[in-house]
Amino acid sequence: MQLRLIVVASVFFQPRVMAKTTVLYSMVILCVLLAGALSSTAEFDPYTILGITRSANQAEIKKAYKRLAKEWHPDKNKKPEAEDMFIRITESYEILSSEEKRANYDRYRQMDSAQPYDRGPHAFRRFHDGFYFDESFFSFPFGGKGTRDAADGRHVLHFSQYVNDVAPDSFRKPYLIKITSDWCFSCVHVDPVWREAVQELEPLGVGIGVVDVSYERRLANHLGAHRTPSILGVVNGKVTFFHYAVAKEHLVQFVEDLLPQRLVEKVTDRNDRDFLNSWHQVNKPHVLLFDQVPAVPLLYKLTAFAYKDYVQFGYVDQGLSETADLLRRYNINTYAPTMLVFKEDVVKPADIIQSKGMKKQIIDEFISNNKFLLAPRLVNQKVFDELCPVKQFHRRRKYCVLLITGEEDAFVPGNEAFLSLAAGNTREVVRFTYVYQRQQPPLCAALLVGRDGAPPQVVILERRSEAGKVVFKPVPGGWNGSEEDKHRLLEELERLQKDPSILTHDATLPELNNEFASERKPDLFLMEMLTVRVCRREMMPLLSLIFSALFILFGTVVIQAFSDSGEEKQAKPKAKEPSKAENGAPGAPSTSSRPPKKNFVEVTELTDITYTSNLVKLRPGHINVVLVLTDATKNVLLSKFAKEVYSFTGSLTLHFSFLNAAKHGEWMSALLEHAQDAMRIDAEEEEGGAGAGRKADYTGYVLALNGHKKYLCLFKPVYTGDDTDGKPEEDAAGATRPRSASRDEHQHRRVAARSRSTILQVHHKLDRLGLWMERLMEGTLPRYYVPAWPGLDKITVNK
């Protein structure tokens, strides 16, 4: 019947004038194609492919699938038909593993549960006026939107849904998202493992999402997913990609690694008291989880992540000998997981739950009923909104009994009495809280203004609007925790229950300060992050163009600057020679990171008074450059020293001083003697010509002293022999006087030069100081370490 209808349709569309050969040729082609389609449809039998009977149960189906998938996997089986066979095996397992799809196939031979059941055994679809075609003729193993797995259809994400729901919710639970697309061959291999992981993780509280790149390209680009298939996790708005082999165990471990560290603290007999006593600092109840497994189960970690803003979690491994005292103390049944919640009383648990099959719904209900302490402290606006909600017309009134107190020891008795009163509270409409006046001064000032408002005070209030409007009534007489104060407060609560109009005062409360300021609001932080990411992606082309133009402009300016400086050097090569002769050293560019701010060099004397501040207690990273001189050479050396170091005065870490060798010569010797490389320094001094028995002359020495790291760099004067003042004179004399000049005139000239030699030698002792300073700034000078700086007794006047 099917063949006859298709042939009739083909003939109907042929023109009557067409040649018989053409008609026959078309009919042959259609018959061949139809036969191939029918044979392929008839050949596909999931039971035959998996090698099982039609009465096989799910365990047998799964066992057969694992065996065949391992045998025909393309990565292990190199036969040409392995890839096609693996797809057929996967499709067969998808059909038979789902009861709905299996029943649909057994009844109608259909492989897609999305198709209607009233189309007959071959599922014909209407084509034109009364003509049908077989849909399996045009079916492919990849499928499209209509053939997507039903489980994936439940988890499909859109861009707005991700931004508004998934991303904010990722601060309470992790999300595992699969990136897929139509015509994705590799996705066929991933899907079975993905379904197994989803079936295990979703009941534990992990969010699941599927992004189809074919329809949600914007969301895929927003997540940074540029290939399919991809798997990623989202926690606290941060996206992390999965880069391991796709296996269920790896996906479970990936989700566990996404969670922050130290969500659940390991508790033993040694640290249980410290853990439970921290309720006052963190302002949270504490939950102890007892179980037999060494590692914290993923269900507990997910619960701790969901309630991290409300509860502190600890885990007790029942198999450890270090936890035996805890098990005896709380009479724990070791055959079932147990949860204990502690509030202000660290000895007796406030609530307990024990169950062999600890499910997420049971844990969520248990934690939700114990989210707050009996009398929690108002530490931020979020806690205030939850403890003291705004009045709703369709709900019962909610009242807050607020104790305004302090943190000092004098307030402890009153605070404990207030806590004992809160522990006995059985009214669901009354909530006991307290606040520290020093931590929340705006709130306390609004409630105590115009009254005798010295804490401690008790205020009964009811919130009327989100804008902060409240009505309240202070309890007269203050609060010191006495029985009279308790009786007075209970009377006011009884009156309030009968007549709510006793709350005669009103005020507008400011938003509370966040005492845990490091914890930013998740939604605000998330919106800022998402806004930055979206703007960054949209502005990327424009920013790229702007930065490219700026880079080209900057390069042009730099090249022009270097070319101009080169032309100036070539045009004025002789202009720097007088500067060299004047300073006694080649002109070198400054290596300082900052230009000099002053037109002078500030040099202080190293004396008994300035010794400690300029050396012993010098700040880390700072260096004191010390010039050694005498009274006779002071003016000459200081002038030369200032010229050489002037270009380095812009550095904020350099200080300049001078040491009088005539007064403190012993300190210099003691310093070199204490140096770890003293032998090396002595050897250098001996090579420099210091005679035996001759007192060392340290005039012109320069020391770079690092007081914090206790090392020094040494500059020793080197006479260059350049006599810029005398050389022209001699040259001039040689040019104007013949060789036959008298011996007396020659001797007279040598005597005059020797009379100037002392000044010239002292002046030239610092000729190479500029180059030495450059090496000091580069850090290439040798360092001589000392175990300790010589004491003040070494800085003494020579006798």
Secondary structure, DSSP 8 states (H G I E B T S, - for coil): -HHHHHHHHHHHTS-TTS-HHHHHHHHHHHHHHHHHHHHHHHH--HHHHHT--TT--HHHHHHHHHHHHHHH-TTT--STTHHHHHHHHHHHHHHHHSHHHHHHHHHH--S-TTS-S-STTTTEEE-SSS-EEEGGGG--SS--STTS-HHHHHTB--HHHIIIIIHHHTTTS-EEEEEE-TT-HHHHHHHHHHHHHHHHHGGGT-EEEEEETTT-HHHHHHHT--SSSEEEEEETTEEEE--S---HHHHHHHHHHHS-TTSEEE--TTTHHHHHHTHHHHTS-EEEEEESSSS--HHHHHHHHHTTTT-EEEEEETTSGGGHHHHHHTT--TTS-EEEEE-S-SSS-SEEEE-SS--HHHHHHHHHTTSS-SS-B--SHHHHHHHS----TTS---EEEEEEE-SSGGGHHHHHHHHHHHHT---TTEEEEEEETTT-HHHHHHHHTTS---SSEEEEEEE--TTSEEEEEE-TT-----HHHHHHHHHHHHHHHH-GGG--EEEE------SSTTS--HHHHHHHHHHHHHHHHHHHHHHHHHHHHHHHHHHHHHHHHHHHHHHHHHH-SSTHHHHHHHHSS-------SS--SSSS--EEE--TTTHIIIIIT--TT-EEEEEEE-TTTHHHHHHHHHHHHGGGTT-TTEEEEEEEHHHHHHHHHHHHHHSTTHHHHHHHHHHTT--TT-----TT-EEEEETTTTEEEEE--------TTHHHHHHHHHHHS-TT--HHHHHHHHHHHHHHHHHHHHHHTTTTHHHHHHHHHHT-S--EE-SS---GGGS----
